[in-house]
Amino acid sequence: MKNKIRDFILKTIAVIFSILFAIVLFNTIFFNKTIGINYKIPVIIIFTIIVYGIILFLYYIYTKKEMKFLDYSPKKIYYFIFIAIIFIVQFIIAKLVYGEYGWDCGEIIKDSYLFTNNGYFNFPYYAQYPNNIGIFLIINKVLEISKNFIDIKIIENCFLSSIVFNIIMVDLASLFTFLTIKKVSGNKSAYLSLMFILPLMIFSPYINIPYTDTISIMFPILILYIYICIKELPKEKFQKYLLALLMGIVTVVGTLLKPTVIIMPIAIFIISILNINKVGLKNIAYTLILCVFFIVGVGFSYLGYSVQKEKFFNELISEEMSYDLEISYMHFLMMGMQEKPNDTKEDGKNQTLYGAYNGTDVENTNSIKGYKEKQNYNLKIVKERLKGFGIVGYIKFLYNKANWILSDGTFYYGYEGTWLVNGYSNKSEPAKRIQKFITVTTKEYKNITANIMQIAWIIISIGLVFSISKEKNEYIDIGKLAIIGMVLFLLLFEGRARYLINHIPIFILVGTYGLKNSLNKILLTLEHK
């Protein structure tokens, strides 16, 4: 009976997931709500068919012509060489396109610059937004190390140092994405995933934006990778318990950088409970020991964070200041329930923002002193907005919000507040040529960079649709549940496509699995004709 319930729940998740992304795929192609680019539907369709056709042709050659070169499992030295080459290329690009950014990204790096050089910074900002304390502490450490190699009294160099760290985190995420897919789906799928890892991670314009989205990108996929390694080891191996400890540490560090990281361990817990069997119940003592090690890792990691936080903020932010300034989760729920016209006219057919940052909402919340008082005000506005929407209106709003967020393969690149302050730092001619490919107002970005990312996202969406399968795969189920959790979070709270970035590896994991399913189905259909 229990197995039937479990199978029903997992089947329901799989069906909902595929239906959701079938709608996303259709809207991404035909009713795209990206504000910055007016994608040409025929061009998108033609190039998507061409790219998918090339993948199908190569897959056919591999499976039918017995060309087994993709079965080769790289040695560790080859991983190192490949990543080293990629990093050198990324570093050269960073030197050509770095600059001083605005919005929250710039706020944190400027504060780290001020603290490192002068001993003061805009500490009330962290009383207001304590979720950014984690990234502030990390960037401070980055600058402490960087001052041995570069003059960090120049603020542009602080941005460059942070970008290099950001690149390292993205590259580690790319490596663990490849290794996780290799474990879950085999070498063939791992090599296939490079078609998405390269444009959406390694060479994404976001590698030059050192903020929590990309700096936290490694954590969800690393948590899943550690879990897989734990499952593979026999219960007698002590390494299994050390990995559980590490998983706890990684979970806390990632969550302190970006709260959405917690979605992955929650998804793992839910799927693990659903998949528990008689053997698992017999070994419950070992499972409990694993949980103890995980909890110890969580406690150890949070203790380290608390010590560092107290070192920087204890004398600066009083309990009274924290109470007066801190913005609660209710504010972000409130802000996630409004739509407004875009402040500037862009090229996209849609110029409405759904549940995005709203300056008026922020001003209204900040005008009220006291955490609970702010919360009560936010709750009042939430109720008013729900009443204003009505049931049908709110569902329609959520549909539009989902379309706006999930149809953007560029992940809202270039449209946050004051994106770049005073232009790029490198004024050389070679730099200017490269900068055109990551500047949202140029034809090079709109016609080449954005379209490459968008087509990669569409192909992944095809894979997500076809990820439904009779074959049981616990890790794909975890990935699907994590993605559903991420989507629900963004629908309820303040959101935009940028917030999906730290789960791109999970999208690639599930998308590659589904893409292989779709290719197999096509080849099987062709065989029977």
C-alpha positions in Angstrom: 0.0 0.0 0.0 2.8 2.4 0.9 4.6 1.8 -2.4 1.4 2.6 -4.3 1.0 5.9 -2.4 4.7 6.7 -3.0 4.4 5.9 -6.7 1.3 8.0 -7.0 2.9 11.0 -5.4 6.1 10.7 -7.5 4.0 10.2 -10.6 1.9 13.3 -9.8 5.1 15.4 -9.3 6.4 14.1 -12.6 3.2 14.9 -14.5 2.7 18.4 -12.9 6.4 19.1 -13.7 6.1 18.1 -17.4 2.8 20.0 -17.9 4.3 23.1 -16.2 7.3 23.1 -18.5 5.2 22.3 -21.6 3.4 25.6 -20.9 6.7 27.3 -20.2 8.1 26.0 -23.5 5.1 27.2 -25.5 5.1 30.6 -23.9 8.9 31.0 -24.2 8.7 30.6 -27.9 5.3 32.2 -28.8 4.4 34.6 -25.9 7.7 35.6 -24.5 7.5 38.3 -21.8 11.2 39.2 -21.7 11.3 43.0 -21.4 14.6 43.7 -23.1 14.5 41.7 -26.3 11.9 41.3 -29.0 12.8 37.7 -30.1 11.8 36.9 -33.7 9.6 33.8 -33.4 10.6 32.3 -36.8 14.3 32.8 -36.1 14.0 31.2 -32.6 12.0 28.2 -34.0 14.4 27.7 -37.0 17.6 27.8 -34.8 16.0 25.6 -32.1 15.2 23.0 -34.8 18.7 23.3 -36.2 20.4 22.9 -32.8 18.1 20.0 -31.8 18.6 18.4 -35.2 22.4 18.6 -34.8 22.1 17.0 -31.3 19.8 14.3 -32.7 22.2 13.5 -35.6 25.3 13.3 -33.2 23.3 11.1 -30.9 22.2 8.8 -33.7 25.8 8.5 -34.9 26.9 7.6 -31.3 24.1 5.1 -30.6 23.8 3.4 -34.0 27.3 3.5 -35.5 29.0 2.2 -32.4 31.2 5.2 -32.0 31.8 4.8 -28.3 34.2 7.7 -27.7 31.7 9.4 -25.4 31.9 6.4 -23.1 35.4 7.6 -22.1 35.6 8.7 -18.5 38.1 11.5 -18.1 41.0 11.2 -15.7 41.2 13.7 -12.8 44.2 15.5 -14.5 42.0 16.1 -17.6 39.4 17.8 -15.5 42.1 20.0 -14.0 43.5 20.9 -17.4 40.1 21.7 -18.9 39.1 23.9 -16.0 42.5 25.7 -16.0 42.1 26.5 -19.7 38.6 27.7 -19.2 39.6 29.8 -16.2 42.4 31.5 -18.2 39.9 32.4 -20.9 37.4 33.7 -18.4 40.0 35.7 -16.6 41.0 37.4 -19.9 37.4 38.2 -20.5 37.0 39.6 -17.0 40.0 41.9 -17.5 38.4 43.2 -20.7 34.9 43.8 -19.3 35.1 44.5 -15.5 33.7 47.6 -14.1 32.0 49.1 -11.0 28.4 47.9 -10.7 25.4 49.5 -8.9 22.4 48.0 -7.1 23.0 45.5 -4.2 26.0 43.9 -5.9 27.9 47.2 -5.9 26.7 48.1 -2.4 28.3 45.0 -0.9 31.6 45.4 -2.8 31.8 49.1 -2.0 31.2 48.4 1.7 33.9 45.8 1.7 36.2 48.2 -0.1 35.4 50.9 2.5 35.9 48.6 5.5 39.1 47.1 4.2 40.7 50.5 3.5 39.1 52.8 6.0 37.5 50.7 8.7 33.9 52.0 8.1 31.0 51.0 5.8 27.3 51.5 5.4 26.3 49.1 8.3 22.6 50.2 8.6 22.1 48.5 5.2 22.8 45.1 6.9 20.4 45.9 9.7 17.8 46.4 7.0 18.8 43.4 4.8 20.5 40.9 7.1 20.3 38.3 4.3 23.3 40.0 2.7 25.6 39.7 5.8 26.9 36.4 4.5 28.0 37.7 1.1 29.6 40.8 2.8 31.7 38.6 5.1 32.9 36.5 2.2 33.8 39.4 -0.1 35.8 40.8 2.9 37.8 37.6 3.0 38.3 37.8 -0.8 39.7 41.3 -0.5 41.9 40.4 2.4 43.5 37.7 0.1 43.5 39.9 -3.0 45.5 42.7 -1.3 48.5 40.4 -1.6 48.3 40.5 -5.4 46.5 43.7 -6.4 46.0 47.3 -5.1 42.6 47.2 -3.5 42.7 50.9 -2.7 41.4 51.2 -6.2 37.7 50.3 -6.1 37.7 48.8 -9.6 40.3 46.3 -8.5 38.0 45.3 -5.7 35.3 44.5 -8.3 37.9 42.6 -10.4 39.0 40.5 -7.4 35.3 39.7 -6.6 34.7 38.8 -10.2 37.6 36.3 -10.2 36.2 34.7 -7.0 32.8 34.6 -8.7 34.3 32.8 -11.7 35.9 30.2 -9.5 32.5 29.5 -7.9 30.8 29.2 -11.2 33.5 26.9 -12.5 33.2 24.7 -9.4 29.5 24.6 -10.0 30.1 23.6 -13.6 32.4 20.8 -12.5 29.9 19.4 -10.0 27.1 19.7 -12.5 29.1 17.5 -14.9 30.1 15.0 -12.2 26.5 14.8 -10.9 25.1 14.1 -14.3 27.8 11.6 -14.9 26.8 9.7 -11.7 23.0 10.0 -12.4 22.8 9.5 -16.2 26.2 8.3 -17.4 29.1 9.8 -19.4 27.0 10.3 -22.5 24.6 12.7 -20.7 27.4 14.4 -19.0 29.1 15.3 -22.3 25.7 16.3 -23.7 25.2 18.7 -20.7 28.3 20.7 -21.8 26.0 22.2 -24.5 24.2 24.0 -21.7 26.9 24.4 -19.1 29.1 26.4 -21.5 26.5 29.1 -22.6 24.5 29.3 -19.4 27.2 29.0 -16.8 30.8 29.1 -17.9 30.5 31.9 -20.5 27.3 33.5 -19.2 27.6 37.3 -18.9 26.8 36.7 -15.3 30.3 35.4 -14.5 31.2 39.1 -14.4 28.5 39.9 -11.8 29.9 38.9 -8.3 26.6 38.6 -6.4 24.8 36.0 -4.4 23.1 34.5 -7.5 26.3 33.2 -9.0 28.4 32.9 -5.9 25.8 30.5 -4.5 25.4 28.6 -7.7 27.6 25.8 -6.5 25.7 24.9 -3.4 22.4 23.3 -4.6 24.2 20.9 -7.0 27.0 20.2 -4.5 24.5 19.3 -1.8 22.9 16.8 -4.3 26.3 15.5 -5.3 27.3 14.9 -1.7 24.0 13.1 -1.0 24.6 10.8 -4.0 28.1 10.0 -2.7 26.6 9.2 0.7 24.1 6.9 -0.9 26.8 5.1 -2.9 29.0 4.3 0.1 28.3 1.3 2.4 27.1 2.0 5.9 30.4 0.8 7.4 32.5 3.5 5.7 33.2 6.4 8.1 33.7 8.6 5.0 29.9 8.4 4.7 29.4 10.2 8.0 32.1 12.8 7.2 30.2 13.6 4.0 27.0 14.1 6.0 29.0 16.5 8.2 30.2 18.3 5.1 26.6 18.4 3.7 25.5 20.2 6.8 28.3 22.8 6.5 27.6 23.4 2.8 23.9 23.7 3.4 24.4 26.5 6.0 27.0 28.4 4.0 24.9 28.3 0.9 21.7 29.3 2.7 23.4 32.2 4.3 24.4 33.4 0.9 21.1 32.8 -0.8 18.1 31.4 1.2 16.7 29.5 -1.8 19.7 27.1 -1.4 17.7 25.4 1.4 15.2 24.2 -1.2 17.6 21.4 -2.2 18.1 19.7 1.2 14.3 20.0 1.7 13.7 18.2 -1.6 16.2 15.5 -0.7 14.5 15.0 2.7 11.0 14.7 1.1 12.1 12.2 -1.6 14.1 10.2 0.9 11.0 9.8 3.1 8.9 8.8 0.2 11.5 6.2 -0.9 12.1 4.6 2.5 11.6 0.8 2.5 12.0 -2.2 4.8 15.8 -2.2 4.3 15.9 1.5 5.2 13.8 0.9 8.3 16.2 -1.9 9.4 19.1 0.5 9.0 17.4 3.4 10.7 20.1 3.6 13.4 22.7 4.4 10.6 20.4 6.9 9.1 20.0 8.6 12.5 23.7 8.8 12.9 24.0 10.4 9.5 21.4 13.0 10.6 23.4 13.7 13.8 26.6 14.3 11.7 24.5 16.5 9.4 23.1 18.5 12.4 26.6 18.9 13.8 27.8 20.2 10.5 24.9 22.7 10.5 25.7 23.8 14.1 29.4 24.1 13.5 28.9 26.1 10.3 26.3 28.5 11.9 28.6 29.0 14.9 31.4 30.1 12.7 29.1 32.5 10.9 27.8 33.9 14.2 31.4 34.5 15.4 32.2 36.4 12.2 29.0 38.3 12.2 29.5 39.4 15.8 33.1 40.5 15.0 31.9 42.9 12.3 28.4 44.0 13.5 28.0 43.5 17.2 29.1 47.0 18.2 27.6 48.6 15.1 24.1 47.2 15.0 22.2 47.4 18.3 19.1 45.3 18.9 17.1 48.5 18.7 18.5 49.4 15.3 17.9 45.9 14.1 14.3 46.0 15.3 13.7 49.4 13.7 15.3 48.7 10.3 15.0 45.0 9.5 12.6 44.1 6.7 10.7 40.9 7.2 9.7 38.1 4.7 6.2 39.7 4.6 7.6 42.7 2.7 8.9 40.4 0.0 5.6 38.5 -0.1 3.8 41.9 -0.5 6.3 43.1 -3.2 5.8 39.8 -5.0 2.1 40.5 -5.4 2.2 43.7 -7.6 2.7 44.5 -11.2 4.0 47.8 -12.6 5.1 49.2 -15.9 8.8 49.0 -16.6 10.6 52.3 -15.8 12.4 52.5 -19.1 11.1 51.5 -22.5 12.9 48.5 -23.8 12.7 46.4 -27.0 10.5 43.5 -25.6 6.8 43.2 -26.5 6.1 43.0 -22.8 6.9 46.1 -20.6 5.2 45.0 -17.4 7.1 43.7 -14.4 5.4 41.1 -12.3 6.3 40.9 -8.6 9.7 42.6 -9.1 11.4 45.1 -7.0 9.2 48.1 -6.3 10.7 51.3 -5.0 7.4 52.6 -3.6 6.8 49.4 -1.7 10.3 49.7 -0.2 9.8 53.4 0.8 6.4 52.6 2.4 7.9 49.7 4.4 10.9 51.7 5.5 8.7 54.6 6.6 7.5 52.4 9.5 9.7 51.8 12.5 9.7 48.4 14.2 9.9 44.9 12.8 6.5 43.8 13.9 4.9 47.1 12.9 6.4 46.7 9.4 5.2 43.1 9.3 1.6 44.2 10.3 1.7 46.8 7.6 2.9 44.4 5.0 0.3 41.8 6.0 -2.4 44.5 5.6 -1.3 45.3 2.1 -1.0 41.6 1.2 -4.7 41.2 2.2 -5.7 44.3 0.2 -3.9 43.1 -2.9 -5.3 39.6 -2.7 -8.8 41.1 -2.4 -8.1 43.4 -5.3 -7.0 40.5 -7.5 -9.8 38.1 -6.6 -9.2 34.4 -7.1 -9.3 34.4 -10.9 -7.2 37.6 -11.0 -4.5 36.3 -8.7 -4.2 33.1 -10.8 -3.9 35.1 -13.9 -1.3 37.3 -12.2 0.7 34.2 -11.2 0.5 32.8 -14.7 1.9 36.1 -16.1 4.6 36.2 -13.4 5.6 32.6 -14.2 5.8 33.4 -17.9 7.8 36.5 -17.3 10.3 34.7 -15.0 10.6 31.4 -16.8 10.6 32.6 -20.4 13.9 34.5 -20.0 17.0 32.6 -21.0 19.2 35.6 -20.2 17.9 35.6 -16.6 17.1 39.3 -16.6 20.7 40.2 -17.3 21.5 43.9 -17.4 18.2 45.4 -16.0 18.8 45.7 -12.3 18.8 49.3 -11.0 22.0 51.2 -11.9 23.6 48.2 -13.6 27.0 49.7 -14.4 28.5 52.8 -12.9 30.7 55.0 -15.2 31.0 52.3 -17.8 33.6 49.6 -18.2 37.1 50.1 -16.6 39.0 48.8 -19.6 38.9 51.4 -22.4 41.1 49.6 -25.0 39.8 48.8 -28.5 39.9 44.9 -28.0 38.0 45.4 -24.7 35.3 47.6 -26.4 34.8 44.8 -29.0 34.2 42.2 -26.4 32.1 44.5 -24.2 29.5 44.8 -27.0 28.6 41.2 -26.5 27.6 41.7 -22.9 26.0 45.2 -23.1 22.3 44.9 -23.3 21.8 47.9 -25.6 24.0 46.6 -28.4 23.0 44.6 -31.4 25.8 42.1 -30.7 24.2 41.3 -27.4 20.6 41.2 -28.6 21.3 39.3 -31.8 24.0 36.9 -30.7 24.5 36.5 -26.9 20.9 36.7 -25.9 19.7 34.4 -28.7 22.4 31.8 -27.9 21.3 31.8 -24.2 17.6 31.8 -25.2 17.9 28.8 -27.5 19.9 26.9 -24.9 17.1 27.6 -22.4 14.5 26.4 -24.9 16.4 23.2 -25.5 16.6 22.6 -21.8 12.9 23.3 -21.5 12.2 20.6 -24.1 14.3 18.3 -21.9 12.3 19.2 -18.8 9.0 18.4 -20.6 10.3 14.9 -21.7 11.9 14.2 -18.3 8.8 12.1 -17.4 9.7 8.5 -17.6 8.7 5.0 -16.4 12.3 4.5 -15.2 12.6 5.4 -11.5 15.4 7.8 -10.7 15.5 9.2 -7.2 18.0 11.9 -8.1 15.9 13.2 -11.0 12.9 13.2 -8.7 14.9 15.3 -6.2 15.9 17.7 -9.0 12.2 18.1 -10.2 11.0 18.7 -6.7 13.7 21.3 -6.1 12.8 23.1 -9.3 9.1 23.1 -8.4 10.0 24.5 -5.0 12.1 27.2 -6.6 9.3 28.2 -9.0 6.7 28.3 -6.1 9.1 30.5 -4.0 9.5 33.0 -6.9 5.7 33.0 -7.6 4.9 33.9 -4.0 7.7 36.3 -3.2 9.6 39.1 -5.0 11.1 37.5 -8.0 12.6 37.7 -11.5 14.6 35.4 -13.7 17.9 36.3 -12.1 16.8 34.4 -9.0 16.8 31.2 -10.9 20.6 31.3 -11.5 21.7 29.3 -8.5 19.5 26.4 -9.6 20.6 26.4 -13.3 22.7 23.3 -12.6 19.6 21.5 -11.4 17.7 22.6 -14.5 20.6 21.3 -16.6 20.6 18.0 -14.7 16.9 17.3 -15.2 16.8 18.9 -18.7 19.7 16.7 -20.0 18.0 13.6 -18.6 14.8 14.5 -20.4 16.6 15.5 -23.6 18.1 12.1 -23.8 14.6 10.6 -23.3 13.3 12.7 -26.2 16.2 11.6 -28.5 15.6 8.0 -27.7 11.9 8.3 -28.4 12.5 9.9 -31.8 15.1 7.3 -32.8 12.8 4.5 -31.7 9.9 6.0 -33.7 12.2 6.2 -36.8 13.2 2.6 -36.4 9.6 1.4 -36.6 8.8 3.3 -39.8 
